[in-house]
Every structure is written in C-alpha cells, then in structure tokens.
Amino acid sequence: MKKQIRDFQVNVEARGSGEAVVFVHGLGGDLNIWHSQVNVCSRSMRTITYDLRGAGKTDVHPPEYSIDLLVEDLKSVLDNESIESAHLVAHSMGTLIVEHFAVRYPEAVKSLTLVGGFTEPPEGARKALGDRSTVVREKGMEAVADAILEGGFSSYTKHSNQAMLGMVRSLLLSNDPEGYAALCRALADARSIKHQEVSVPVLLIVGDEDKTTPLAMSKALYKNFPNAELVVLPNCGHWATLESADEVNRALLKFYHTI
C-alpha cells in the first residue's frame, strides 16, 4: 500500500502483531526479497517491509539520493507506523542504511540483522557503482541485469536453480532506471560508521560465495561491533534471503529467541 511519507509516496506492507521488525532491502531489490522471512516472523511479530525511494512501487523523487536521506526515510516509515523501537533487518545496501540509522537514532533500535553486511564500498567498487549508474541511465537495466546475476549468486544456485535467477532478472528489469542509478550513486558515496557506537545485539549473515559483500567484510564487522554473532551460509552468494531462505529464517528466529 502506498502511503504519504513527507513529500513522496512510499510502498509499505505490514503484517502480524507484537514486537516490530522492519526489513530494508538493497540495491536492485524491493520489499518482496523478504517474502519468506516475513511469512515466518509475522507469526509472532509485527513485520514492516517497504520499497526504498526509487525502488519497487515507491516514488522516484528527488533525482539525487544519499544514505542520510534514506536513513530519514526509514525514520519516517517508523513514525508513520507509530513504531518507537524496532528490530531492523537489512540486505546489502540496506545494511548501510540501518547501520547509520542505529548511530543516529539508537533509542529506536532493538537489534540489527545484516545480511550481506557492508562496511563501506572499497574504492574500486565506488568507481564501478558510478560507472553502472551512468550505464543504466543511458541504456536501461537490460545493460547490467545479466552481469548482476552472474556475480550475485553462488555456483551451486546458478547450476541448480535457474528459475530463481529468472525471477531475480525480472525483478532487476522492473527497476526504474533513474531510481536505480540514483541509489547506485548513493551507495558509491557511502561511508562506514564507527561500529563501536552500536551497542545493540547484531546478527551478521553472509554467504560463503558472496562476491559483493564478501565474507572478509562480515568478519571485519564481527570484529568491530561490540555485540555481534556471525553466521556463514554454505553454497550461497549475495542474495541470501532468496538462495538460502530457510537458513536465514532459522538464524533470525534463533537470534530473536536469545536476545
């Protein structure tokens, strides 16, 4: 359902009741990447999913984005849903959004779960994201979709589940080029937080074949957060919520039962 958030329309879905858990997707995704996790968590919790500015069914406005802007969007979603404090779950670029949110609004965060967690993009990745933004604006999503699929999934998934790759390709092609390009630029400019400032429990989930946010990045986050645990998923690439949905669900539920 589209809801007015400040000066634009945001696509938001809510299910269940109880403690709130808010899911934040990454670059190229939309709220439906959390379908399996929402089905499980909404049995005992209130789940909120939404499409980032420029993604899914949310408006593309304005033309330039930043992590700070996306953090304020998340705060507005919580305020609009009358949520004072929530568990935050994020994937890829979304992990940077919730990390910065946890530093800016610590009283609004009960825990963080980072699936394919970012510290910050390495310099080479910053240039690649800038280049991708330009390509998408000039040639559309068709110019990058197949390369994203090739680098985003494990060799096992690419061999055994071509149907999933087809669905993700469809998701990528449904992105508005201007919105996707703006999110690319926001990610390219993103900087790391001071992880020691985040005191809430943190769950890190990463695929052993993740090439976008590799295991070394999650290990660095595990070392830097004061209160973190790390789960490594075998035969899994970057799109863990789809590739290893059951394993992500189990890790998430175990985490919530122990904090």
VEXVO-182648 format. One record per residue (C-alpha): residue number from 1; x negated, y, z; residue in three letters. Coordinates in Angstrom, 1 decimal. Layout:
BEGIN
R    i       X       Y       Z   aa
R  NUM       X       Y       Z  ALA
...
***
This chain:
BEGIN
R    i       X       Y       Z   aa
R    1     0.0     0.0     0.0  MET
R    2    -1.3     3.4    -0.9  LYS
R    3    -1.5     5.9     2.0  LYS
R    4    -2.4     9.5     2.0  GLN
R    5    -5.8    10.0     3.8  ILE
R    6    -6.8    13.6     3.9  ARG
R    7    -6.8    14.7     0.3  ASP
R    8    -6.5    11.4    -1.6  PHE
R    9    -4.6     8.1    -1.7  GLN
R   10    -6.2     5.0    -0.1  VAL
R   11    -5.1     1.5    -0.7  ASN
R   12    -4.7    -0.1     2.7  VAL
R   13    -3.3    -3.5     3.8  GLU
R   14    -2.5    -4.5     7.4  ALA
R   15    -1.6    -7.9     8.9  ARG
R   16    -1.2    -9.6    12.2  GLY
R   17    -1.4    -8.1    15.7  SER
R   18    -3.8    -7.9    18.6  GLY
R   19    -7.3    -6.5    18.7  GLU
R   20    -8.1    -4.7    15.4  ALA
R   21   -10.7    -5.9    12.9  VAL
R   22   -11.4    -3.7     9.9  VAL
R   23   -13.0    -5.1     6.8  PHE
R   24   -15.2    -2.9     4.5  VAL
R   25   -16.1    -4.3     1.0  HIS
R   26   -19.2    -3.5    -1.0  GLY
R   27   -20.2    -2.1    -4.4  LEU
R   28   -18.1    -3.7    -7.2  GLY
R   29   -15.6    -5.3    -4.8  GLY
R   30   -12.2    -4.5    -3.4  ASP
R   31   -10.2    -5.5    -0.3  LEU
R   32    -9.5    -8.9    -1.9  ASN
R   33   -13.0   -10.2    -1.3  ILE
R   34   -11.8   -10.6     2.3  TRP
R   35    -8.8   -12.7     1.5  HIS
R   36   -10.0   -15.9     3.2  SER
R   37   -11.3   -14.0     6.3  GLN
R   38    -8.0   -12.0     6.6  VAL
R   39    -6.0   -15.2     6.4  ASN
R   40    -7.9   -16.7     9.3  VAL
R   41    -8.4   -13.6    11.5  CYS
R   42    -4.8   -12.3    11.2  SER
R   43    -3.5   -15.4    13.1  ARG
R   44    -4.8   -13.8    16.3  SER
R   45    -5.9   -10.3    15.4  MET
R   46    -4.7    -7.2    13.6  ARG
R   47    -6.6    -7.0    10.3  THR
R   48    -7.0    -3.9     8.2  ILE
R   49    -8.5    -4.0     4.7  THR
R   50    -8.8    -1.1     2.3  TYR
R   51   -10.4    -0.2    -1.0  ASP
R   52   -13.3     2.2    -0.9  LEU
R   53   -12.9     5.6    -2.5  ARG
R   54   -13.3     5.0    -6.3  GLY
R   55   -12.7     1.2    -6.0  ALA
R   56    -9.7    -1.1    -6.3  GLY
R   57    -6.5     0.9    -6.2  LYS
R   58    -7.9     3.8    -4.2  THR
R   59    -8.2     7.2    -5.9  ASP
R   60   -11.4     8.2    -7.7  VAL
R   61   -12.0    11.6    -6.0  HIS
R   62   -14.2    13.6    -6.0  PRO
R   63   -16.9    12.7    -8.6  PRO
R   64   -19.8    12.6    -6.1  GLU
R   65   -19.9    10.3    -3.1  TYR
R   66   -22.2     9.8    -0.2  SER
R   67   -22.5     7.4     2.7  ILE
R   68   -21.5    10.2     5.0  ASP
R   69   -18.3    10.8     3.0  LEU
R   70   -17.5     7.0     3.1  LEU
R   71   -18.0     7.0     6.8  VAL
R   72   -15.5     9.8     7.2  GLU
R   73   -13.1     7.9     5.0  ASP
R   74   -13.4     4.9     7.4  LEU
R   75   -12.7     7.1    10.4  LYS
R   76    -9.6     8.5     8.6  SER
R   77    -8.3     5.0     7.9  VAL
R   78    -8.7     4.1    11.6  LEU
R   79    -7.0     7.3    12.7  ASP
R   80    -4.2     6.8    10.2  ASN
R   81    -3.6     3.3    11.6  GLU
R   82    -3.8     4.6    15.2  SER
R   83    -6.8     2.4    16.0  ILE
R   84    -9.1     3.8    18.7  GLU
R   85   -11.6     1.0    18.6  SER
R   86   -12.1    -2.0    16.3  ALA
R   87   -14.4    -4.8    15.3  HIS
R   88   -16.0    -3.9    11.9  LEU
R   89   -16.8    -6.4     9.3  VAL
R   90   -18.6    -5.4     6.1  ALA
R   91   -20.3    -6.7     3.0  HIS
R   92   -23.3    -5.3     1.1  SER
R   93   -23.0    -1.6     0.6  MET
R   94   -20.2    -1.6     3.2  GLY
R   95   -22.7    -2.7     5.8  THR
R   96   -24.5     0.7     5.5  LEU
R   97   -21.1     2.4     5.9  ILE
R   98   -20.3     0.6     9.2  VAL
R   99   -23.9     0.9    10.5  GLU
R  100   -23.7     4.7    10.1  HIS
R  101   -20.2     4.7    11.5  PHE
R  102   -21.4     2.9    14.6  ALA
R  103   -24.0     5.6    15.2  VAL
R  104   -21.7     8.5    14.6  ARG
R  105   -18.6     7.0    16.4  TYR
R  106   -19.9     4.5    18.9  PRO
R  107   -16.8     4.6    21.0  GLU
R  108   -14.7     3.4    18.0  ALA
R  109   -16.8     0.2    17.5  VAL
R  110   -16.4    -3.1    19.5  LYS
R  111   -18.8    -5.2    17.3  SER
R  112   -20.4    -5.3    13.8  LEU
R  113   -20.5    -8.2    11.4  THR
R  114   -22.8    -7.5     8.4  LEU
R  115   -22.5   -10.0     5.5  VAL
R  116   -25.5    -9.4     3.3  GLY
R  117   -26.7    -6.5     5.5  GLY
R  118   -28.6    -3.5     4.2  PHE
R  119   -31.4    -1.7     6.0  THR
R  120   -31.7     0.7     3.0  GLU
R  121   -32.4     0.2    -0.7  PRO
R  122   -36.1    -0.2    -1.5  PRO
R  123   -37.5     2.4    -3.9  GLU
R  124   -37.2     0.1    -6.9  GLY
R  125   -33.6    -0.6    -6.1  ALA
R  126   -32.9     3.1    -5.8  ARG
R  127   -34.1     3.6    -9.3  LYS
R  128   -32.2     0.6   -10.6  ALA
R  129   -29.0     1.8    -9.0  LEU
R  130   -29.4     5.2   -10.6  GLY
R  131   -30.0     3.6   -13.9  ASP
R  132   -27.0     1.4   -13.5  ARG
R  133   -24.8     4.4   -12.7  SER
R  134   -25.9     6.1   -15.9  THR
R  135   -25.3     2.9   -18.0  VAL
R  136   -21.8     2.4   -16.5  VAL
R  137   -20.8     6.0   -17.1  ARG
R  138   -21.9     5.8   -20.7  GLU
R  139   -21.0     2.2   -21.7  LYS
R  140   -18.5     0.9   -19.1  GLY
R  141   -18.5    -2.0   -16.7  MET
R  142   -19.0    -4.5   -19.6  GLU
R  143   -22.6    -3.4   -19.8  ALA
R  144   -23.5    -4.6   -16.3  VAL
R  145   -21.0    -7.3   -15.3  ALA
R  146   -22.9   -10.3   -16.5  ASP
R  147   -26.2    -9.2   -15.0  ALA
R  148   -24.5    -8.7   -11.7  ILE
R  149   -23.1   -12.2   -11.9  LEU
R  150   -26.5   -13.7   -12.8  GLU
R  151   -28.2   -12.0    -9.8  GLY
R  152   -25.4   -12.2    -7.3  GLY
R  153   -24.7   -16.0    -7.0  PHE
R  154   -26.7   -19.0    -5.9  SER
R  155   -27.9   -21.5    -8.4  SER
R  156   -25.5   -24.0    -6.8  TYR
R  157   -22.5   -21.8    -7.3  THR
R  158   -23.4   -20.9   -10.9  LYS
R  159   -23.6   -24.7   -11.6  HIS
R  160   -20.6   -25.9    -9.7  SER
R  161   -18.0   -23.1    -9.7  ASN
R  162   -17.8   -21.3   -13.0  GLN
R  163   -14.2   -20.5   -12.2  ALA
R  164   -15.2   -18.3    -9.2  MET
R  165   -17.7   -16.4   -11.4  LEU
R  166   -14.9   -15.8   -13.9  GLY
R  167   -12.7   -14.3   -11.2  MET
R  168   -15.5   -12.1   -10.0  VAL
R  169   -16.3   -11.0   -13.5  ARG
R  170   -12.7   -10.0   -13.8  SER
R  171   -12.9    -8.0   -10.5  LEU
R  172   -16.1    -6.2   -11.7  LEU
R  173   -14.5    -5.3   -15.1  LEU
R  174   -11.5    -3.9   -13.2  SER
R  175   -13.7    -1.2   -11.6  ASN
R  176   -13.2     2.4   -12.7  ASP
R  177   -16.5     3.3   -14.3  PRO
R  178   -16.6     6.8   -12.8  GLU
R  179   -15.8     5.4    -9.3  GLY
R  180   -18.3     2.6    -9.6  TYR
R  181   -21.0     5.0   -10.9  ALA
R  182   -20.4     7.4    -8.0  ALA
R  183   -20.7     4.5    -5.5  LEU
R  184   -23.9     3.4    -7.2  CYS
R  185   -25.4     6.9    -6.6  ARG
R  186   -24.2     7.0    -3.0  ALA
R  187   -25.9     3.7    -2.4  LEU
R  188   -29.1     4.8    -4.2  ALA
R  189   -29.4     7.8    -1.8  ASP
R  190   -28.6     5.8     1.4  ALA
R  191   -31.0     5.8     4.3  ARG
R  192   -31.4     3.5     7.2  SER
R  193   -30.0     4.2    10.7  ILE
R  194   -32.0     3.9    13.9  LYS
R  195   -30.8     0.4    14.7  HIS
R  196   -31.8     0.6    18.4  GLN
R  197   -29.0     3.1    18.8  GLU
R  198   -26.3     0.4    18.2  VAL
R  199   -25.6    -1.4    21.5  SER
R  200   -22.6    -3.5    20.5  VAL
R  201   -22.9    -7.1    19.5  PRO
R  202   -24.0    -7.6    15.9  VAL
R  203   -23.5   -10.7    13.7  LEU
R  204   -25.6   -11.0    10.6  LEU
R  205   -24.6   -13.4     7.9  ILE
R  206   -26.7   -13.9     4.8  VAL
R  207   -27.1   -16.5     2.0  GLY
R  208   -30.4   -18.2     1.6  ASP
R  209   -30.4   -17.3    -2.1  GLU
R  210   -29.2   -13.7    -1.7  ASP
R  211   -31.3   -11.6    -4.1  LYS
R  212   -29.5    -8.3    -3.5  THR
R  213   -29.9    -8.2     0.3  THR
R  214   -32.4   -11.0     0.8  PRO
R  215   -33.0   -13.0     4.0  LEU
R  216   -36.0   -10.8     4.9  ALA
R  217   -33.7    -7.8     5.1  MET
R  218   -31.4    -9.6     7.5  SER
R  219   -34.4   -10.8     9.6  LYS
R  220   -35.5    -7.1     9.8  ALA
R  221   -32.0    -6.2    11.0  LEU
R  222   -32.0    -9.0    13.5  TYR
R  223   -35.3    -7.8    14.9  LYS
R  224   -34.2    -4.2    15.1  ASN
R  225   -30.7    -4.4    16.6  PHE
R  226   -30.8    -4.8    20.4  PRO
R  227   -28.0    -7.4    20.5  ASN
R  228   -27.8    -9.5    17.3  ALA
R  229   -27.5   -13.0    16.1  GLU
R  230   -28.3   -14.3    12.6  LEU
R  231   -26.5   -17.0    10.6  VAL
R  232   -28.1   -18.2     7.3  VAL
R  233   -25.8   -19.9     4.8  LEU
R  234   -27.3   -22.6     2.6  PRO
R  235   -26.8   -22.7    -1.2  ASN
R  236   -25.3   -19.2    -1.0  CYS
R  237   -26.1   -15.9    -2.8  GLY
R  238   -24.9   -12.4    -2.2  HIS
R  239   -21.1   -12.9    -2.4  TRP
R  240   -20.9   -15.0     0.7  ALA
R  241   -17.3   -14.2     1.6  THR
R  242   -16.3   -16.0    -1.7  LEU
R  243   -19.1   -18.5    -2.1  GLU
R  244   -19.1   -19.8     1.5  SER
R  245   -15.8   -18.6     2.7  ALA
R  246   -15.3   -21.4     5.3  ASP
R  247   -18.7   -21.0     6.7  GLU
R  248   -18.3   -17.2     7.0  VAL
R  249   -14.9   -17.8     8.7  ASN
R  250   -16.4   -20.2    11.2  ARG
R  251   -19.2   -17.9    12.1  ALA
R  252   -16.9   -14.9    12.5  LEU
R  253   -14.4   -16.8    14.8  LEU
R  254   -17.2   -18.2    16.9  LYS
R  255   -18.7   -14.7    17.3  PHE
R  256   -15.4   -13.3    18.4  TYR
R  257   -14.8   -16.1    20.9  HIS
R  258   -18.2   -15.5    22.6  THR
R  259   -18.3   -11.7    22.8  ILE
***
